Amino acid sequence: MNSEEYFYAIALRECSQIGDIHFHKLVHTFGSAQEVWKRAKKEYKQLDGIGQKTVSDIGNTSHLEFAEDELNFCEKNNIQIRLKHLKETPSLLNECNDAPAILYQKGNIENIQPKVSIVGTRNMTAYGKQFLDDFFEATQSSKYVTVSGLALGIDKEVHEQSIRHQKPTVAVLAHGFKYLYPAKNRKLSEKILLEGGALITEFSSSRKPDRENFIQRNRIVAGISPATIVVETGFGGGSVSTAAFANDYNRDVFALPGKITDSSSQGCNQLIFHNKATAISTLKDLIGLLGLNEPKEKMEELFPYSETILQLSDNQNLIYQSIKDQPQISLDDLAQKIDLPTHKILPIILELELLGKVKSFSGRQFIAIKDLTIS
């Protein structure tokens, strides 16, 4: 591909009826943005779901003038242009069917290290801050990249803690690079770049931080990482939309539960209640589920318990050992093996699941996931 591909990609994306999904479909059919610009208006009928109205704005010379100005602005301000169809955007984000066709980027995105998106309310409480303090302290020796939205509150704290703990951090903007919102975070954005992180946006340079852009931005925050952590959010908060996008993309979502009377926790509690997020119970479990390396130092639990040795009841021990001896045993086979009716077995299996010792699969099959020290 030559440099003109970026020129035509920007012009094509500026067409009034062509969003990211139509952009991908057109480029996939014609092979490049340049070919789409030359041929799509005449040959659109070969595409399902693309009508004359969709391609009517292709060829508009004002879009070419816009693209030329955008290229000049990017070159002058050291902004990289990344095209999805050239496989230049983050690989995990590319899996999303509505991924941005174009990303504008300042700085570097570490592609080898795993990414973790962490989001939350602008009205961060001491509870949310303490969680972030503990999380970054516990993962000090782990290598990963954080992703957030550069808003005030939780987002700002995520970026600052990342820099403090020498973790690369990516800020996803809801506007073009002619602006920085909120202005209070300008120095933070500069520090992100100085410390090896990145600022990215799908919006062209002159796009202002309009309200609808923030929801659109959240899909990038969700799509770029395999997991999203929602620290604190109220009912209908922006972070709820990030969690919704993450669920749509089949990503893991974790939420920090809180008191039902705390407005900053009500969104998290609702996500958990509706099975849209896994409740964070301990930092140790969370870090394990994120696939981050075990830190060398001792890790305290968010909700610690004092027992280190589990004492099982006779029936718990009988069922656990039976499952351990025969992995993926079905409920019916287990009932026959230990001579207990299924209605008595199921509550005990639930107890073992809550203890983290048994895992159930579809079809009512079970495995033992950990040896026990039994006294």
GUDOMAR-291122 format. One record per residue: x negated, y negated, z of N, C-alpha, C in turn; residue number from 1. Coordinates in steps of 0.1 Angstrom, whole numbers. Atoms other than C-alpha are relative to their C-alpha. Example, Ala and Ser with C-alpha at 12.3 -4.5 7.8 and 13.67 -1.06 7.14 Angstrom:
<nudrens>
> n.X; n.Y; n.Z; ca.X; ca.Y; ca.Z; c.X; c.Y; c.Z; n
> -9; 12; 0; -123; 45; 78; -9; -12; 0; 1
> 9; 11; 0; -137; 11; 71; 8; -11; 8; 2
</nudrens>
This chain:
<nudrens>
> n.X; n.Y; n.Z; ca.X; ca.Y; ca.Z; c.X; c.Y; c.Z; n
> -8; 12; 0; 0; 0; 0; -9; -13; 0; 1
> 7; 12; 0; -12; -35; -8; 6; -10; 10; 2
> -5; 9; -9; -8; -66; 13; 14; -6; -3; 3
> -13; 5; 4; 23; -76; -7; 11; 8; 7; 4
> -11; -8; -7; 42; -48; 11; 5; -7; 12; 5
> -4; 7; -12; 42; -69; 43; 9; -12; -5; 6
> -7; 11; 6; 54; -99; 22; 15; 4; -3; 7
> -13; -4; 4; 83; -80; 7; 8; 6; 12; 8
> -7; -6; -12; 92; -62; 40; 6; -11; 8; 9
> -6; 11; -7; 97; -95; 57; 11; -7; -7; 10
> -10; 6; 8; 117; -109; 29; 13; 9; 0; 11
> -11; -10; 1; 139; -77; 27; 7; 0; 14; 12
> -6; -1; -13; 145; -77; 65; 8; -13; 3; 13
> -7; 13; -2; 156; -114; 62; 14; 0; -7; 14
> -13; -1; 8; 185; -104; 38; 11; 2; 10; 15
> -11; 1; -9; 218; -110; 55; 7; 13; 4; 16
> -8; -13; -2; 233; -75; 51; -10; 12; 3; 17
> 10; -11; -1; 201; -55; 57; -6; 0; 14; 18
> 5; -2; -13; 195; -44; 93; -11; 11; -1; 19
> 11; -10; 0; 169; -18; 104; 4; 13; -6; 20
> -5; -13; 5; 190; 12; 95; 0; 0; -16; 21
> -1; 1; 15; 197; 0; 59; -14; -2; -6; 22
> 14; 2; 4; 161; -11; 56; -7; 13; -2; 23
> 7; -13; 1; 148; 24; 64; 6; 9; -11; 24
> -6; -8; 11; 173; 40; 40; -5; -4; -14; 25
> 5; 6; 12; 163; 17; 12; -14; 4; -3; 26
> 14; -2; 2; 126; 21; 17; -3; 15; -2; 27
> 2; -15; 2; 129; 59; 20; 4; 4; -14; 28
> -5; -3; 14; 148; 60; -14; -10; -5; -10; 29
> 8; 6; 11; 126; 36; -34; -15; 0; 3; 30
> 14; -2; -2; 93; 43; -17; -8; -12; 7; 31
> 7; 11; -6; 83; 8; -6; 10; -12; 0; 32
> -8; 12; 0; 98; -26; 3; -1; -8; -13; 33
> 2; 7; 12; 83; -40; -28; 9; 6; -11; 34
> -9; -7; 10; 102; -14; -50; 14; -3; 3; 35
> -14; 4; -4; 134; -21; -30; 4; -13; -6; 36
> -2; 14; 5; 131; -58; -39; 2; 0; -15; 37
> 0; 0; 15; 126; -50; -76; 12; 8; -5; 38
> -9; -9; 7; 151; -22; -81; 14; 2; 7; 39
> -12; -4; -8; 177; -19; -53; 13; -6; -5; 40
> -12; 8; 4; 201; -45; -67; 7; 7; -13; 41
> -5; -7; 12; 204; -25; -100; 4; 15; 3; 42
> -1; -15; -2; 201; 11; -86; 6; 4; 13; 43
> -6; -3; -13; 220; 9; -53; 10; 11; 0; 44
> -11; -10; 0; 247; 33; -64; -6; 14; 3; 45
> 5; -14; -3; 223; 63; -59; -1; 2; 15; 46
> 1; -2; -14; 224; 57; -22; 14; 1; 7; 47
> -12; -1; -8; 252; 69; 1; 1; -11; 10; 48
> -2; 10; -10; 266; 42; 23; -5; -14; -3; 49
> 5; 13; 4; 250; 13; 5; 8; -5; -12; 50
> -9; 6; 10; 274; -9; -14; -6; -13; -6; 51
> 5; 13; 7; 270; -40; -36; -2; -11; 10; 52
> 1; 11; -9; 276; -63; -7; -13; 1; 8; 53
> 12; -1; -8; 246; -48; 12; -12; -5; -8; 54
> 11; 4; 7; 222; -55; -16; 1; -14; -7; 55
> -3; 13; 8; 237; -88; -28; -10; -11; 3; 56
> 9; 10; -4; 212; -109; -9; -15; 3; -4; 57
> 14; -3; 5; 181; -91; -23; -3; -8; -13; 58
> 4; 8; 11; 162; -113; -47; 1; -15; 3; 59
> -2; 14; -4; 171; -145; -29; -14; -6; 2; 60
> 13; 6; -1; 140; -167; -34; -3; -7; 13; 61
> 2; 7; -13; 145; -185; -1; -6; 10; 10; 62
> 6; -10; -9; 136; -152; 16; -14; 2; -3; 63
> 14; -1; 4; 104; -150; -3; -8; -12; 6; 64
> 7; 11; -6; 95; -185; 8; -1; 2; 15; 65
> 0; -3; -14; 104; -175; 44; -11; 10; 3; 66
> 10; -10; -2; 81; -145; 41; -14; -5; -1; 67
> 13; 7; 2; 52; -166; 29; -3; -8; 12; 68
> 2; 8; -12; 56; -190; 58; -3; 9; 12; 69
> 2; -9; -11; 58; -161; 82; -14; 6; 0; 70
> 14; -5; 1; 26; -145; 69; -10; -10; 3; 71
> 9; 11; -3; 8; -178; 71; -1; -2; 15; 72
> -1; 3; -14; 20; -183; 107; -7; 12; 8; 73
> 6; -11; -6; 9; -148; 117; -15; 0; -1; 74
> 14; 0; 3; -25; -151; 101; -7; -11; 9; 75
> 6; 12; -7; -31; -185; 118; 0; 3; 15; 76
> -1; -2; -15; -21; -172; 153; -4; 14; 4; 77
> 5; -14; -3; -37; -137; 152; 11; 9; 4; 78
> -11; -9; -2; -4; -119; 151; -1; 11; -10; 79
> 0; -11; 8; -5; -84; 137; 15; 4; -5; 80
> -13; -4; 5; 24; -72; 115; 0; 15; -2; 81
> 0; -14; 0; 33; -36; 120; 13; 5; -7; 82
> -12; -5; 7; 57; -17; 96; 2; 14; 3; 83
> -3; -14; -4; 75; 14; 106; -2; 10; -11; 84
> 1; -10; 10; 75; 30; 72; -14; 2; -5; 85
> 15; -3; 2; 37; 27; 71; -6; 7; 12; 86
> 4; -7; -12; 36; 45; 104; -10; -8; 9; 87
> 9; 9; -8; 20; 15; 121; 6; -4; 13; 88
> -6; 3; -13; 44; 11; 150; -1; 12; 9; 89
> 2; -11; -9; 43; 33; 181; 8; 12; -4; 90
> -6; -12; 6; 51; 69; 172; 13; 4; 7; 91
> -12; -4; -7; 77; 76; 199; 12; -9; -4; 92
> -10; 10; 4; 96; 44; 189; 5; 4; -14; 93
> -4; -3; 14; 96; 56; 153; 11; 11; -1; 94
> -10; -11; 0; 118; 86; 163; 14; -5; 1; 95
> -13; 5; -2; 147; 63; 170; 5; -5; -13; 96
> -5; 3; 13; 170; 59; 141; 2; -15; -3; 97
> -2; 14; 2; 175; 22; 147; -12; -8; 5; 98
> 13; 7; -4; 138; 14; 155; -2; -12; -10; 99
> 2; 12; 9; 127; -20; 142; -9; 4; -12; 100
> 8; -2; 12; 114; -20; 107; -13; -7; 0; 101
> 12; 8; -1; 89; -46; 116; -2; -4; 14; 102
> 4; 5; -13; 70; -54; 148; -11; -10; -2; 103
> 11; 10; -1; 50; -85; 154; -7; 2; 13; 104
> 8; -5; -11; 22; -78; 178; -12; -9; 3; 105
> 12; 6; -5; -4; -97; 198; -7; 9; 10; 106
> 7; -9; -9; -31; -77; 216; 0; 14; -5; 107
> 1; -14; 4; -35; -40; 216; 10; 9; 9; 108
> -8; -10; -7; -12; -10; 225; -8; 12; 1; 109
> 7; -12; -2; -30; 19; 240; 9; 12; -4; 110
> -9; -11; 5; -16; 49; 220; -3; 13; 6; 111
> 3; -13; -5; -34; 77; 237; 6; 2; 14; 112
> -5; -1; -14; -23; 70; 273; 16; 1; 0; 113
> -14; 0; 0; 13; 78; 282; 6; -13; 5; 114
> -7; 12; -4; 38; 50; 286; 11; 2; 9; 115
> -11; 0; -9; 63; 43; 313; 6; -14; 0; 116
> -8; 12; -1; 90; 17; 310; 6; -2; 13; 117
> -5; 3; -14; 99; 0; 343; 8; -13; -1; 118
> -9; 12; 1; 128; -25; 344; 8; -2; 12; 119
> -9; 3; -11; 151; -42; 368; 5; -14; 0; 120
> -7; 12; -2; 169; -72; 381; -10; -12; 0; 121
> 8; 12; -2; 156; -108; 380; 0; -4; 15; 122
> -1; 3; -14; 167; -110; 416; -6; 11; 9; 123
> 6; -11; -7; 142; -86; 431; 0; -2; 15; 124
> 0; 1; -15; 145; -78; 468; -13; 6; 5; 125
> 12; -6; -7; 119; -67; 493; -1; 15; -2; 126
> -1; -15; 2; 131; -31; 488; -6; 4; -14; 127
> 6; -3; 14; 123; -32; 450; -14; -3; 0; 128
> 14; 3; 0; 90; -49; 456; -8; 11; 7; 129
> 7; -10; -8; 80; -23; 482; -1; 13; -8; 130
> 1; -12; 8; 88; 5; 458; -11; -2; -11; 131
> 11; 2; 10; 66; -10; 431; -14; 0; 6; 132
> 13; 0; -7; 38; -16; 456; -4; 15; 2; 133
> 3; -14; -3; 40; 21; 466; -3; 8; -13; 134
> 2; -7; 13; 43; 33; 430; -14; -2; -6; 135
> 12; 3; 6; 13; 15; 417; -12; 5; 9; 136
> 11; -5; -9; -8; 24; 448; -1; 15; -1; 137
> 0; -15; 1; 2; 61; 445; -6; 5; -13; 138
> 5; -4; 13; -8; 62; 408; -12; -8; -4; 139
> 12; 8; 3; -40; 42; 411; -10; 8; -9; 140
> 10; -8; 8; -61; 71; 397; 6; 6; -13; 141
> -6; -5; 13; -36; 79; 369; -1; -10; -11; 142
> 1; 9; 12; -39; 66; 334; 13; 0; -7; 143
> -13; 2; 7; -8; 52; 318; 1; -15; -3; 144
> -3; 13; 5; 6; 21; 301; 14; -4; 5; 145
> -13; 4; -4; 35; 2; 316; 7; -9; -11; 146
> -7; 8; 10; 62; -14; 294; 12; -7; 8; 147
> -12; 7; -5; 87; -41; 305; 3; -12; -8; 148
> -5; 11; 9; 104; -73; 293; -4; -14; 3; 149
> 5; 13; -4; 85; -102; 308; 10; -10; 5; 150
> -10; 9; -7; 116; -115; 326; -5; -3; 14; 151
> 4; 2; -14; 114; -129; 361; 5; 12; 8; 152
> -4; -11; -8; 119; -105; 390; -8; 12; -2; 153
> 7; -14; 1; 111; -68; 385; -10; 0; -11; 154
> 9; 0; 12; 96; -73; 350; -13; -6; 3; 155
> 12; 8; -3; 72; -99; 361; -9; 7; 10; 156
> 7; -8; -10; 62; -78; 391; -7; 12; -6; 157
> 6; -11; 7; 56; -48; 369; -13; -4; -8; 158
> 11; 5; 8; 33; -68; 346; -12; -4; 9; 159
> 10; 5; -9; 14; -84; 375; -7; 12; 8; 160
> 6; -12; -7; 10; -51; 394; -9; 8; -9; 161
> 8; -8; 10; -3; -34; 362; -13; -7; -1; 162
> 12; 7; 1; -29; -61; 358; -9; 2; 13; 163
> 8; -1; -13; -39; -59; 395; -6; 14; 1; 164
> 5; -14; -2; -43; -21; 393; -7; 5; -13; 165
> 8; -3; 12; -61; -23; 359; 7; 10; -9; 166
> -7; -8; 9; -33; -6; 339; 4; -9; -12; 167
> -5; 8; 12; -26; -19; 303; 15; -1; 1; 168
> -15; 2; -1; 9; -34; 301; 4; -7; -13; 169
> -6; 5; 13; 31; -42; 271; 13; -7; 4; 170
> -12; 8; -2; 57; -70; 273; 7; -1; -13; 171
> -8; 0; 12; 85; -67; 248; 9; -13; 1; 172
> -6; 13; 0; 98; -102; 239; 14; 0; -7; 173
> -13; 1; 6; 134; -112; 230; 1; -12; -9; 174
> 0; 12; 9; 123; -140; 206; -13; 1; -8; 175
> 12; 1; 8; 96; -150; 181; -12; -6; 7; 176
> 12; 4; -7; 61; -160; 189; -2; -15; 0; 177
> 0; 14; -1; 68; -197; 185; 5; -4; 14; 178
> -6; 3; -13; 85; -195; 219; -6; 10; 11; 179
> 3; -9; -11; 77; -180; 253; 11; -2; 11; 180
> -11; 1; -10; 107; -173; 276; -1; 12; 10; 181
> 0; 13; -6; 107; -178; 305; -13; -7; -1; 182
> 12; 8; 1; 82; -206; 302; -10; 2; 13; 183
> 8; -3; -12; 71; -198; 338; -10; 11; -2; 184
> 9; -12; 2; 55; -166; 325; -10; -2; -11; 185
> 10; 2; 11; 33; -182; 299; -14; 4; 5; 186
> 14; -4; -4; 1; -178; 320; -1; 15; 2; 187
> 0; -15; -2; 11; -142; 328; -1; 6; -14; 188
> 1; -6; 14; 15; -135; 290; -14; -1; -5; 189
> 14; 2; 4; -20; -149; 284; -9; 10; 7; 190
> 8; -9; -8; -34; -127; 312; 2; 14; -5; 191
> -2; -13; 6; -17; -96; 297; -9; 3; -11; 192
> 8; -2; 12; -36; -101; 265; -15; 0; 5; 193
> 14; 0; -5; -69; -109; 284; -4; 13; 6; 194
> 3; -12; -7; -66; -77; 303; 3; 13; -8; 195
> -1; -11; 9; -61; -55; 273; 14; 5; -3; 196
> -13; -4; 3; -24; -54; 270; 5; -6; -13; 197
> -5; 5; 13; 0; -65; 243; 14; -7; 2; 198
> -13; 6; 1; 30; -87; 235; 6; 4; -13; 199
> -6; -5; 13; 54; -73; 209; 14; -5; -1; 200
> -13; 4; 3; 86; -84; 193; 4; 4; -14; 201
> -5; -3; 13; 108; -75; 164; 5; -13; -7; 202
> -6; 12; 5; 119; -111; 159; -11; -9; -7; 203
> 10; 8; 8; 102; -134; 133; -3; -13; 9; 204
> 6; 10; -9; 83; -164; 147; 10; -11; 4; 205
> -9; 11; -3; 111; -190; 146; 13; 4; 7; 206
> -12; -5; -7; 137; -168; 163; 0; -4; 15; 207
> -1; 5; -14; 149; -184; 196; 5; 11; 9; 208
> -5; -11; -10; 156; -164; 228; 15; -1; 3; 209
> -14; 0; -2; 193; -162; 222; 5; 12; 9; 210
> -5; -10; -10; 215; -142; 246; 0; 14; -6; 211
> -2; -14; 6; 222; -113; 222; -13; 7; -2; 212
> 13; -6; 3; 185; -108; 216; -5; 9; 11; 213
> 5; -7; -12; 179; -95; 251; 5; 15; 0; 214
> -6; -14; 1; 202; -64; 247; -8; 7; -12; 215
> 7; -6; 11; 186; -58; 213; -14; 4; 3; 216
> 14; -2; -4; 151; -61; 228; -1; 13; 9; 217
> 1; -11; -10; 160; -35; 255; -1; 14; -7; 218
> 1; -13; 7; 163; -7; 229; -15; 3; -3; 219
> 15; -3; 2; 125; -11; 222; -6; 4; 13; 220
> 6; -4; -13; 117; -10; 259; 3; 15; 3; 221
> -4; -14; -2; 137; 23; 261; -7; 9; -10; 222
> 4; -9; 11; 125; 38; 228; -15; 2; 0; 223
> 15; -1; 1; 87; 32; 232; -6; 9; 10; 224
> 6; -9; -11; 83; 54; 263; 9; 12; 2; 225
> -8; -12; -3; 93; 89; 272; 9; -1; 12; 226
> -8; 1; -12; 107; 77; 305; 2; -15; 4; 227
> -3; 13; -5; 123; 46; 319; 4; 1; 15; 228
> -4; 1; -14; 125; 37; 356; 8; -13; 2; 229
> -8; 11; -4; 153; 14; 368; -2; -3; 15; 230
> 4; 2; -14; 141; -2; 400; 12; -6; 8; 231
> -12; 6; -6; 170; -25; 409; 8; -6; -11; 232
> -8; 7; 10; 200; -37; 389; 14; 0; 6; 233
> -14; 1; -4; 236; -49; 396; 9; 7; -10; 234
> -10; -5; 9; 268; -38; 379; -2; -8; -13; 235
> 0; 7; 12; 265; -46; 342; -13; -8; -3; 236
> 12; 7; 2; 229; -58; 345; -7; 5; -13; 237
> 7; -3; 13; 206; -58; 314; -7; 13; 1; 238
> 7; -13; -1; 187; -28; 328; 9; 12; -2; 239
> -9; -11; 3; 218; -7; 325; 1; 3; -14; 240
> 1; -2; 14; 217; -13; 288; -12; 7; -4; 241
> 12; -7; 2; 181; -2; 288; 1; 15; 3; 242
> -3; -14; -4; 191; 30; 306; 9; 7; -11; 243
> -9; -6; 10; 219; 36; 281; -7; 3; -13; 244
> 8; -2; 12; 195; 32; 251; -9; 13; 3; 245
> 9; -11; -3; 171; 56; 268; 7; 14; 0; 246
> -8; -12; 0; 199; 82; 273; 3; 4; -15; 247
> -3; -2; 14; 208; 78; 236; -12; 6; -7; 248
> 13; -4; 7; 172; 84; 226; -5; 13; 6; 249
> 4; -12; -7; 171; 115; 249; -13; -1; 7; 250
> 11; 3; -8; 145; 99; 271; 4; 3; 15; 251
> -3; -1; -15; 142; 105; 309; 3; -13; 6; 252
> -4; 12; -7; 158; 79; 331; 0; 3; 15; 253
> 0; -1; -15; 151; 75; 368; 5; -13; 6; 254
> -5; 12; -7; 168; 51; 392; -2; 1; 15; 255
> 2; 0; -15; 160; 40; 427; 13; -3; 7; 256
> -12; 2; -7; 190; 45; 449; -1; -10; 11; 257
> 0; 9; -12; 200; 20; 475; 14; 0; 7; 258
> -13; 1; -8; 228; 10; 499; 11; -4; -10; 259
> -11; 4; 9; 262; 8; 483; 5; -14; 2; 260
> -4; 14; -3; 266; -26; 499; -10; -10; -6; 261
> 10; 9; 6; 235; -40; 482; 3; -2; -15; 262
> -3; 2; 14; 244; -57; 449; -11; 3; -9; 263
> 12; -3; 9; 209; -52; 435; -2; 15; -2; 264
> 1; -15; 2; 213; -14; 439; 12; 6; -6; 265
> -13; -6; 4; 249; -10; 427; -1; 6; -14; 266
> 1; -5; 14; 239; -6; 390; -8; 14; 0; 267
> 7; -13; -2; 213; 21; 400; 8; 11; 5; 268
> -9; -10; -6; 238; 39; 421; 10; 5; -10; 269
> -10; -4; 10; 263; 39; 393; -6; 9; -11; 270
> 7; -8; 10; 237; 53; 368; -1; 14; 6; 271
> 2; -13; -7; 230; 81; 393; 13; 8; 1; 272
> -13; -6; -2; 267; 88; 400; 5; 5; -13; 273
> -5; -5; 13; 275; 91; 363; -10; 9; -8; 274
> 10; -9; 6; 245; 114; 357; -7; -6; -12; 275
> 7; 8; 10; 229; 87; 335; -15; -2; 4; 276
> 14; 2; -5; 197; 87; 357; -2; 10; 11; 277
> 4; -9; -11; 179; 110; 381; -4; -9; 12; 278
> 3; 7; -12; 177; 97; 416; -14; 2; 4; 279
> 14; -1; -6; 142; 89; 429; 1; 3; 14; 280
> 0; -4; -15; 138; 107; 462; -13; -1; 6; 281
> 13; 2; -5; 101; 108; 466; -9; -4; -11; 282
> 10; 3; 10; 71; 93; 448; -7; 12; -5; 283
> 7; -12; 4; 55; 127; 447; 8; 7; -11; 284
> -9; -6; 10; 85; 141; 428; 0; -8; -13; 285
> -1; 9; 11; 88; 111; 405; -13; 1; -9; 286
> 13; 0; 8; 51; 111; 395; -2; 14; -6; 287
> 0; -13; 6; 53; 148; 389; 9; 1; -13; 288
> -9; 0; 12; 83; 144; 366; -4; -9; -11; 289
> 5; 9; 10; 66; 116; 348; -12; 6; -8; 290
> 12; -7; 6; 37; 140; 340; -13; -8; 2; 291
> 13; 7; -3; 11; 117; 355; -9; 9; 9; 292
> 10; -9; -8; -20; 132; 371; 2; -3; 15; 293
> -1; 2; -15; -19; 138; 408; -11; -9; 5; 294
> 10; 8; -5; -37; 110; 425; -8; 7; 11; 295
> 9; -6; -9; -67; 119; 446; 4; -2; 14; 296
> -3; 3; -14; -56; 101; 477; 14; 6; 4; 297
> -13; -5; -4; -27; 114; 498; 11; -9; -3; 298
> -11; 8; 5; 6; 103; 485; 11; 1; 11; 299
> -11; 0; -9; 33; 93; 510; 13; 0; -7; 300
> -13; -2; 7; 69; 101; 502; 8; -12; 3; 301
> -9; 11; -2; 95; 74; 497; 10; 2; 11; 302
> -9; -4; -11; 119; 92; 519; -6; 13; 6; 303
> 8; -11; -6; 96; 114; 540; 9; 9; 9; 304
> -6; -9; -10; 107; 145; 559; -11; 7; 7; 305
> 10; -5; -9; 88; 161; 587; -4; 14; -2; 306
> 3; -15; 1; 91; 198; 580; -9; 3; -12; 307
> 9; -5; 11; 62; 213; 560; 2; 15; -2; 308
> -2; -14; 2; 72; 249; 566; 15; 2; 0; 309
> -15; -2; 1; 107; 260; 555; 3; 14; 6; 310
> -5; -12; -5; 125; 286; 575; 13; 4; -6; 311
> -12; -4; 7; 150; 304; 554; 9; 9; 8; 312
> -9; -9; -6; 181; 321; 566; -2; 14; -7; 313
> 1; -14; 6; 184; 359; 559; 5; 0; -14; 314
> -6; -1; 13; 207; 354; 530; -8; -9; -10; 315
> 8; 9; 8; 186; 325; 516; -13; 8; -5; 316
> 12; -8; 3; 155; 347; 518; 3; 11; -10; 317
> -3; -12; 9; 172; 377; 502; 3; -5; -14; 318
> -3; 5; 13; 185; 357; 473; -13; -6; -7; 319
> 12; 6; 6; 152; 338; 468; -9; 11; -5; 320
> 9; -11; 4; 131; 370; 468; 6; 8; -12; 321
> -6; -7; 11; 156; 387; 444; -2; -7; -13; 322
> 2; 9; 12; 153; 358; 419; -14; 0; -3; 323
> 14; 0; 3; 116; 358; 423; -5; 13; -6; 324
> 4; -13; 5; 113; 395; 416; 5; 2; -14; 325
> -6; -2; 13; 135; 392; 385; 4; -13; -6; 326
> -2; 14; 6; 131; 358; 367; 11; 0; -10; 327
> -11; 2; 9; 161; 345; 348; 11; 11; 2; 328
> -10; -10; -3; 184; 370; 365; 14; -7; -1; 329
> -13; 6; 1; 221; 363; 358; 7; 1; 14; 330
> -7; 0; -13; 246; 356; 386; 7; 14; 2; 331
> -7; -13; -2; 265; 389; 379; -10; 11; 4; 332
> 10; -10; -4; 233; 410; 380; -5; -2; 14; 333
> 4; 3; -14; 222; 392; 412; 10; 5; 10; 334
> -10; -5; -9; 255; 400; 428; 0; 15; 2; 335
> 1; -15; -1; 252; 436; 419; -12; 5; 7; 336
> 13; -4; -6; 216; 438; 430; 0; -1; 16; 337
> 1; 2; -14; 221; 424; 465; 14; 3; 7; 338
> -12; -4; -6; 257; 435; 470; 7; -11; 8; 339
> -7; 11; -6; 272; 401; 477; 9; -5; -11; 340
> -9; 5; 10; 302; 386; 459; -6; -14; -5; 341
> 6; 12; 6; 294; 357; 435; 4; -13; 8; 342
> -5; 12; -7; 315; 332; 455; -8; -3; 13; 343
> 9; 2; -12; 291; 337; 485; -14; -3; -5; 344
> 13; 2; 5; 260; 336; 464; -2; -14; -5; 345
> 2; 13; 6; 266; 303; 446; -3; -11; 10; 346
> 4; 11; -9; 266; 280; 477; -14; 2; 5; 347
> 14; -2; -4; 233; 296; 488; -10; -4; -10; 348
> 8; 4; 11; 218; 291; 454; -1; -15; -1; 349
> 0; 15; 0; 228; 254; 456; -9; -5; 11; 350
> 9; 4; -11; 210; 252; 489; -14; 1; -4; 351
> 14; -3; 5; 179; 267; 474; -4; -10; -11; 352
> 3; 10; 10; 181; 243; 445; -3; -14; 6; 353
> 3; 13; -7; 183; 213; 468; -13; 0; 8; 354
> 13; -2; -6; 152; 227; 486; -11; 0; -10; 355
> 10; 0; 11; 135; 227; 452; -7; 13; -2; 356
> 6; -14; 1; 129; 265; 453; 6; 8; -11; 357
> -7; -8; 11; 153; 277; 426; 5; -10; -10; 358
> -5; 9; 11; 162; 263; 392; 10; 9; -8; 359
> -10; -7; 8; 194; 272; 373; 0; -4; -14; 360
> -1; 3; 14; 199; 274; 336; 14; 3; -5; 361
> -13; -3; 6; 229; 276; 313; 2; 15; -1; 362
> -3; -15; 0; 247; 309; 314; -2; 6; 14; 363
> 1; -4; -14; 242; 310; 352; -12; 10; 2; 364
> 13; -7; -2; 206; 323; 351; -9; -8; 9; 365
> 8; 7; -10; 181; 315; 378; -15; 5; 0; 366
> 14; -4; -3; 143; 314; 384; -4; -6; 13; 367
> 7; 6; -12; 122; 308; 415; -11; -8; -5; 368
> 10; 9; 6; 100; 278; 408; -11; -2; 10; 369
> 11; 2; -9; 78; 279; 439; -1; 10; 11; 370
> 1; -9; -11; 64; 303; 464; 2; -8; 13; 371
> -3; 6; -13; 75; 296; 500; -9; 5; 11; 372
> 6; -4; -12; 57; 297; 532; 11; 1; 10; 373
> -12; -3; -8; 83; 313; 555; -5; 4; 14; 374
> 4; -3; -14; 81; 314; 592; 13; 5; 7; 375
</nudrens>
